[in-house]
Amino acid sequence: MHDDIDGLLHDTFRNIEGEPVQEEGMRKALSEDAKRFFKLLEEGKQELYPECEKFSKLSFTIRLYLFKSLHGLSNVAFSDLLELLKEAFPLAKLPESFNKAKNMIKDLGLHYEKIHACPNYCMLFWNDNAKADNCSVCGSSRWKRSNRAWTNTSSKVPAKVLRYFPLKPRLQRIFMCLETAIAMRWHANERPNDGNLRHPANGEAWKDFESLHPDFSKDPRNVRLGLSSDGFNPFRTMSISHSTWPVMLMNYNLSPWICMKPEYIMLSMIIPGPSSPGNDIDVYLQPLIAELKELWETGIETYDAETKQTFQMRAALLWTISDFPALAMLSGWITKGRLACPTCNYDTCSLYLKHSHKMSYMGHRRFLPHDHPLRKEKKSFDGKEEHRPAPTPLSGLEVFQELLEFNNVFGKGKKKRPRDNKEKKSKDHVNARYDLKEMGIREELQPREDDDGSVSLAKACFYMEPKQKSIFCTVIKNAKLPKGCASNISERVQVKEMKISGYKSHDAHFIMHYSLQVAVRKALPKSVSLALIRLGNFFKAICSRS
């Protein structure tokens, strides 16, 4: 954590010492916000005490503030700690109180706002509802129940709190550093234009956006953003059912080797648990959407350290990045049921499985080229040839028209259907085989009823015998990997138990790109291993740098 903070400070303030912030013409160009920021930088260059090389006044204050946050010190305790340090080290340049330290953090653009929320995800106590004590949708109290009497609002404890990190000051800070101000023009000034796809700016979506909005694209300093969100358990154990949702913003003006570094990914908000917000994530996104609308329509005055002038910076959210369940929350298109595919929309090929009690999705061959041999393959699919064209995705105008009169109701007062946890993790079970019989396909896999009434199931082509499982696990465990390309995957493999578990998502990529292709050769039939090898090569290609 300390290294991350030091890295953040280094990347924020590097090369700033050479900025001639005292020039008269430059002072006139600075906005009031920029003046506060550069004043803070001047203070930040001061030594913590004479001949101190490790800490400046600013860096030490930030480390103290981090210490307060990590260990849950109260504001009063933090102020008392500052007084003790000043008494013990009179030469140290420390802030006088907690409020002074907090203002330094705020001027730096690292502060956040606490916005109270309805415990049932119905609304935020924000803007017009900032002073309300009860939810206007479900009537729930804004405050937690307590046995003691409340004397004033400050003594009340909110039932749920959204922590929101304002976007505009952090985007402004990027242009106040010379090096990052130059880096923000990389997509326009330094990006190779040789026909290879190395950056989203080479893609069709980016080009289409620029052609539709030439007034935005003519200034390369205008910011292109991506949004990503997913739930995680902050308590580091899978036994606790708790889901906290951070919302992150990526800055795609920067080069590929910078834009995904932790110090350049912006945390926008932390949506509290214990449960997922589901489709009600819109409630929490309201402050961010309001800022994005302002940045898109009018922009904000920003000082550019490269030109030493102010300009009207605008920003646009180009896309969201998420897994399939989170896609349903962010897009509003349900990703389960008969219309689960956001690409096929109303033309989704779905079929309800009578015995497994779930939906299956067919028709994938529609996306293949018209002359692809698999379009004429019957036995491996549904017993029919496929000659239909790929479905046409809905245009933005069509989506907008459909949502014009849509009445969205927020809140979790509705009951959810409980999940059926009786079925095992395997998708290949007796009910699935009866579904094959119902559909009239894969005759060799359909269940056979013996004379004594018992049911026998033929082994699927991807089934592994214990010996094959042992070979597969042994190959993965004994693989020698270049340093730094993946974690120690061998520790995640139990050969005797014949299972692999606990690896990270990056390790899963490495296994699919390389290890899997070797391991399946001796463990599975050629037809299956060839399909998996081709699938691994496909993901390896789309995950490459160019």
N, C-alpha and C positions, 0 to 999 in steps of 0.2 A: 504493500500500500504506500509506504514512504517513497519507494522508487518511482511509483506511478505519479505521485504528487510532484516530485522533483522533475520528472520528465515533462509533466504538464507545464510547470513554471518555466522550464528551459525553452520549450517550444513556443510559449506565449511571449516571452520577453527577450529572446535572442535577437541580436542586432539592433535592439531598441536604443542601446546606449549611444549609438552614432547619430541618432535623430536630432537635428537642430531645433528643438522645440521652443527655444527662446527667441527665434526670429520674429520680428514684428509682423511681417506679412503672413507668416504661418499662424500666429496667434489669432489673427483676424479670421482666418479660414476655419479655425477649429470651432466645433459646436461646443455647447456647455458640457455635454456628456464627455466629449473627447478631452476637454480641458481638465475635468476631474480625473480622467484616466491617466493622462500624462503627469498630472501632479502626483498621483499615487505612485507612478513609476519613479519619479524623482525621489520620493521618499523611500521607495523600495531599494534604490541603489545604496542607501545609507548603510554603513556597517552596523551590525547589532551592537557592537561595542568596539572601541579602538583595537585595530589589528585583528579583528575577527574575520577569517577567510571562509568559514563554512556557511555562515548564515548572514543574510541581510535582514533588515528590520521587517520587510514584507514577507520573506520566506519563512522566518521564524514565527511570525504571527499566524500564517496559514497553517503551519505545522501544529501550533497550539490549538487552533480552531479545529483541526482534524482530530487531535487528541480528545478535545471536549466531546466531539460527535461520536467517536468510537467508544468512549467509556461512559457516555451518558451523564456528563457533568451538568449541573444546573447552571443557569446564567449567573446566579449569585456566587456559586462556587468558583466559576471561571474568573469573575471579577476579583474575588479574594485571592485566587492563585496569582493573578497579575500583580496585585499589591504585594504579595509575599516575594515574588521574583524581583520586583523593583526595589524592595527593601534589602534583599540579599545582594543584588547586583545593581547598584545605583547608576553605573555607567551604561547599562543596557537601555536601548531606545525601544521601549515597549508601549503599546497603547494604554491609555489611562484606565479604560474600563471595557466591559464586554460590549457595550454599545459602540464604542470607538472601533473595536476590532471587527464587529459585525458590519459597520459602515465601510471599512476597508474591503471586506469580502464583497459587499454589494457593489461598490464602485468597480471592482474587478470583473463583475459580471458573473460571479459564481454563486449568487444567492438563489433562493427558491421561495415560492409563495405557498402558504398553507391555505387550501381551499376546503372548507367543510362540505361533506357530501351526505346524502340520505343513506342510511344503512341498507336500504333495499334497492340501491342503484337507480332511483327514480330521477333525481335532480341534484344539482350543485347549489349550495348556498352562496351564490356568486352573482355579480351585477345587480339586477333588479331584486333578486332574492337574498341579497347579502345579509339583511337584518332579520330574516324570517327565523322563527324558532321551530317550525314544523314543516314537514314535506307537503307541498301542495298537491301531490298525487296520491300518496298512501297515508298521509297524516302522521307518519312516524316523527318522533322527537329528534331534533338536531343533536341533542346531548345524551350522554350516557346516564343511566339511572344511578342515583346515589342516595344513601341513607341520610346524609347530612344536608342541611339547607344551603341553598346557593344565595350568596349575598350579592354577587355581581357577575357579569358575563365572563370576566377574566378567570373566575374560579371554576367555571364549568368545563367539563371534559367533552370534546366532540365525539360523536359515535363513530365517525369515519372521516379520514383526512386524506385529500389528494395533495401530493407535493408536486408543484408545477415549477419548472425552471424556465423563465422567460427566454424567448428565442432572440428577440431583437438585439439586446445588449451583447450577446455572445457573437452574433454575426458582425456587429460593429467592431468588436475587439479584434476580429481576424484581420480587418483592413488597417488597423492601427499599428501593426507590426510590419515592417518593410518586407521581410522574407515571405510571410504568409500572404501579404497583399499581392506580391508577384506571383506566388503559387496559385492564387485564385484565378489567374488568367491562363493557366496551363492548357486547358481544354481548347482555347482559341489560338494561343500563340506558339505553343511548343509541342502539341500533340502530333505524332507522325500521321500523315495522311496517305498511307501506301495501300489502302484497301483491306488491311487486316483489322480484325475486331479486337482491340486492346482495351477499350474504354467505352462506357455507355454513349459517349459522344459520337462513336463510330456507328452506333446502331440506328435502325430505322425510326424507333420511337422518338429519340432525341431530334433527329432531322425533321420528322413530321411536326414536332412541337415548334421548332424554330421557324418552319415555313408558315405555320398558323399564327405565330406571334412575333413578327419581325421587329416590332418596337421593343419587345423584351430582349430578344436575342442580339440586337445590335450593340449592346453594352456587355462585354464578356464578364464584367464584374457582377452582374446579376446572378443570384445564387440558385443553383439547381439542387433540389433536395430529394432524398428518398426516406421513407418512413418504415420502421420495422418494430414489431412487438411480439412478445411471446411470454407465456407464464413460466415461473420457476418457483421452486420451494426454497425460501431463504434460510431454512433451518437445516439444510444439508442432510436430510434424511427422507427416504421415500415412504416411511411409515406414517408421516403426518400429512393429512390431506389439506394442504395450504397452497394457495396460488397467488403470488404477487406478480403484477404485470408492469415491467418497465417499457416505456415507449422511447425509441431511439431515432435520431435523425442523422443521416449520412450526407456529407457535403461532396457532391460529384463534380464541382469545379476543379477539385484537386486531382493530382495525378494518381494512377492506380496504386502506387507504392506508398502513398500518404493517406488517401481518403479512408482507408480501413484501419489505420492505426488508432489505438484506444484514445489518444489525446485529441484526435480530430473527430471522433464520433460524439455527438451531443446527446446527452440524456435530457429528454423533454419533460417527462413526468414519471412518477411512480404511482401506479394505481394499486391501492391497498387490497389485501385479501380479506378474509381467508378463502373466498371462492372466486372463480373467474368472473369478470364482468359480463362475459357472453356478448350478445348483441347490444347490450346497454353500454358498451364501451364508448358509444357516441356521446353519452352524458359526460364522460371524463375528457373527451377530446375537445370539448367546446372552447376552452381557453386557447389551445393551440390553433384550432381552426380560425378563431377570431384574429389571432396574430398573423396567420398565413394569409388571410383575406386582406388584411391591412397591408402586408408586405407585397401582395400581388397587385392591389389596386392603386395604392399611393406610394408605397415604399417608405423609407426612413432616411433622414439625412445622415450621412456617414463620412468620416474623414478617411481619405486614402493616403497612406504613408508613402506610396510610390510617387504619385503626382503632387502630393502636398496640397491637395484641394479636397473640398467636400463634394459629394455627389449623392443623388437620390438612389439608394440601393433598393432593389426589388428582389423578391424570391418567389420560387414556384415549386410546388411539390409534384414531382414527375411520376412517382410510382410508390407502391408499397411492396415490402418483401416479407413473406411470412410462410409458415407451413399451411397445410390445407385447412385444418380447423380454424386457425387464426384468420385465414382468408375470408371465411364466412362472417367473422365478426367485423373485419375492417371494410369489406365490400358490401355487405348486406345481402349477398346471394347465398342461400342455404346450400351447404356442401354435403347434404345427405338427403335420402329420399329419392323420389322419381326424377327430380330435376337437379341432380347434384352437380352436374358439370357446368362451370361458369363459361366455358367456351361453347359447348353445344347448346346451352340454355334450354329453350323449349323443344329442341330437337334431340334431347338426350335419349339414347337407347338404353332404357332401364327395364328390368324384369324382376318381379318379386318372386323369391324362392319359397315355395310352399312349405317345404320341410325344414329349411334352415331359418325361416322367418327373418329374412333380410333381403336387401336389394342387391342385384348384380347388374353390371353394366357391360353391354356388348357394343359392337359397331366400331371398334377401334380401327379396323382396316380402312374406314372411310378416309383416314388421314394419309394413307399411303399413296404413292404415285399411281396414276391410272393403269400403268403397265406392270405394276409390281406382281410377281408370281403368287404371293400370298393372298391376293384378292380372289384368285380362282381356287384356292385350297379349301376344301369342304370339311374333310375329316377332322382336321386339327381345330376347327372352330365350331360353328353352329350348324354344319351340314349344308350350308348354302354358299354360293359365290357372292361376293360383295362388289357391286358396281355403282353404288351411290357416291356422289361427291361429298367432300368434307362440308360440314355445316358452316354457315356464315355467322361469325360472332356479331353480337349486337353492337351497333355504333353508339358513341357517346350520346348523340341526339335521341336515339331510340330509348336508351336507359333513362335519360332525363324526362322524356315524355311519359314513361311508365311510372315514374316516381312523383309526378306532379301532384296527384291527388291521393298519394299514399299516406295513411294515418299511422304513424309509428307510436306505439305505446311502450314507455319505458317502465322498468321496475321488475322486481323478482317476487311479486306477490303470487304469481302463478305457480302451481305445482308441476313438477317435472315427472315424467314417467320413469320409474326406477329401472336401472339397467339389469339385464339378465346375465348374471355372473356364473350361471351353472355350466355354460358351455366352456370347453377347454380352449386354450390358446390356439390349438391346431385348427386350420380351416378345412382339413381333410378328415371328415368324420362321416358317420353313417348317414346322417341327414343330408350332407352335401352329395353323397353318392345317389341317394334317392331323388335328389333334385336333377341330377344328370339323366336319370331314367325318365323323369317327368318331362324334361326338355327334349328327350329323344336323341341325345348326343353321347359321344364317348362310351360306346357299348362295352368296351373292354374294362371300363372302370365302374360300370353299374353293379349294384349289389346282387349277389346270388343267394337265393334262399334254398337251403338244403332240405332233404326229406324230413329231418328231425325238427325243422322250424328255425334252426339257427341261420344266421346271415354271415356270409363270408365276403370279404372285400379284397379285390386284387390290389397289389402294390402299385402305387403311382410311379411314373418314370423318374421322379425326383427323390424317391425313397432311398435312404442310405441304411445299409446294414451296419452293425456295430463296428465291423472291421473298417468299412469305408469312413465312418465317422471318426474313427481313431486316426486314419491317414490324414483326413482333412484337418483335424485339430493339430496333429503333429507338424504338418507343413506350416500352418499359421504360427505355431509356437516357436519353431526353429528358424524362422525367417530372420536374416541379418539385415537390419535397416540402416541406411545412412544416418549419421547423427543429425538430430533436429527435424527430420522429416515426419516423425510421428512419436507418440509416447511409447512406453515399454509395453507393446501389445502382448508380448509373451506372458506377462504376469496376469493377463485377463483370460488366458486359455487354461482350462482344466482338462487334460488329456484323458485321465481315468474316468472322470464324470462325463466326458465327451460333450462339453459345452463351452461357449465363449460368452462372457458377459462383463459389463462394467466399463466398456471402452467409450471414448469420447467420439463426438460427431466427426472430428477431423480424422480420427483413426478409422472410422467407418469409410470415409472417402479413400484413404490409403488402401484399405483392404479391398474395396471394390475395384480400384484402379490397377492394383498390382497383385496382392497376395491371393485374392480369390481366383484369379485367372489361372494360377499355378495349382492351387489346391483342388479345384474341381476336376482337373484332367483325369486323375486316377480314382476319384470318388464318385463320379456320376457318368451316365452314358454320354456318348459323343453328342447326341442331339441336344441334350440338356446343357452340357458344359459349353457347347458352341454358342448357344443362346446367351448364357451368362457371360461368356467372354466378350461377345459383341456388345452386350449391355454395359459391361465395365469399360470397354473402349469408348463407347458413346459418352459416358459421364466423364471419362478422362479427357476427351476432346473438348467438351463444353466447359470444363473446369480449368483448362490451360490458360496461360497468360495471354496468348495471342490466338 
